[in-house]
């Protein structure tokens, strides 16, 4: 199962500050969860075949073993601190559940 997260940074957020936090806290923290197979963060660079900017700044890919174990782990007080920090950076992130065809 995969969760795809798309978001823009909040107005006034320094991309370098977010990226440092993502590399130092978010990526290793989420990857340490036993319910997560793999977690990656990707900075958008544009739209393929166009000079236009992408509609979102970042895309996260979270591969999980199952929804219930993942929800249990992200519901802990410790992880909620990470989620709160993410909320300081991300403007209305969209968490999309997916399944392979």
C-alpha positions in Angstrom: 0.0 0.0 0.0 1.3 3.5 -0.8 0.4 6.9 0.4 1.3 9.8 -1.9 1.4 13.2 -0.3 1.5 16.4 -2.4 2.0 19.9 -0.9 3.3 23.4 -1.3 5.2 25.1 1.4 3.4 27.7 3.5 4.0 31.3 2.6 7.3 32.6 4.0 8.8 29.1 4.6 12.4 28.9 3.5 12.7 25.8 1.3 16.2 25.2 2.6 14.9 25.1 6.2 12.2 22.6 5.2 14.6 20.4 3.3 17.1 20.4 6.2 14.3 19.3 8.5 13.1 16.7 6.0 16.6 15.2 5.6 17.5 15.3 9.3 14.2 14.5 11.0 11.3 13.5 8.8 12.9 11.0 6.4 14.9 9.1 9.0 12.0 9.2 11.5 9.3 7.9 9.1 11.7 5.3 7.7 12.3 4.0 11.3 8.6 3.1 11.7 8.1 -0.6 11.5 4.9 -0.1 9.6 6.8 1.7 6.8 8.6 -0.1 4.0 10.1 3.0 2.5 9.6 6.8 2.6 11.0 9.3 0.2 10.6 13.0 -0.4 10.9 14.6 -3.8 11.2 18.3 -4.7 9.3 19.1 -7.9 11.3 20.8 -10.7 8.6 21.5 -13.2 6.1 19.9 -15.6 7.4 17.4 -18.1 7.5 18.8 -21.6 6.7 22.3 -20.4 8.4 25.4 -18.9 5.5 25.7 -16.4 6.1 25.4 -12.7 4.6 22.3 -11.0 1.4 22.9 -9.1 3.0 21.5 -5.9 6.5 22.0 -4.4 7.0 18.5 -2.9 5.8 14.9 -3.3 6.2 12.3 -0.6 5.9 8.6 -1.2 5.1 6.4 1.9 5.1 2.7 1.3 3.4 1.0 4.2 2.7 -2.6 5.3 -0.9 -1.7 6.3 -3.1 1.2 7.4 -3.8 0.0 10.9 -0.2 -0.5 12.0 0.8 2.8 10.3 -2.0 4.7 12.1 -1.0 3.2 15.4 2.6 4.3 15.0 1.8 7.9 13.8 -0.7 8.3 16.6 2.0 8.2 19.3 2.9 11.3 21.3 6.5 11.2 20.0 5.4 11.0 16.3 2.8 13.7 16.8 5.7 16.1 17.4 7.1 15.2 14.0 3.6 15.7 12.4 3.2 19.1 14.1 6.6 20.2 12.8 5.5 19.1 9.3 2.4 21.2 9.7 4.6 24.2 10.3 6.1 23.8 6.8 3.3 22.3 4.6 0.3 24.2 3.3 -2.7 21.9 3.2 -1.0 18.7 2.3 -3.1 16.1 0.4 -2.6 12.5 1.6 -3.8 10.1 -1.2 -4.2 6.4 -0.6 -3.3 4.3 -3.6 -3.1 0.6 -4.6 -1.3 -1.1 -7.4 -3.2 -2.2 -10.4 
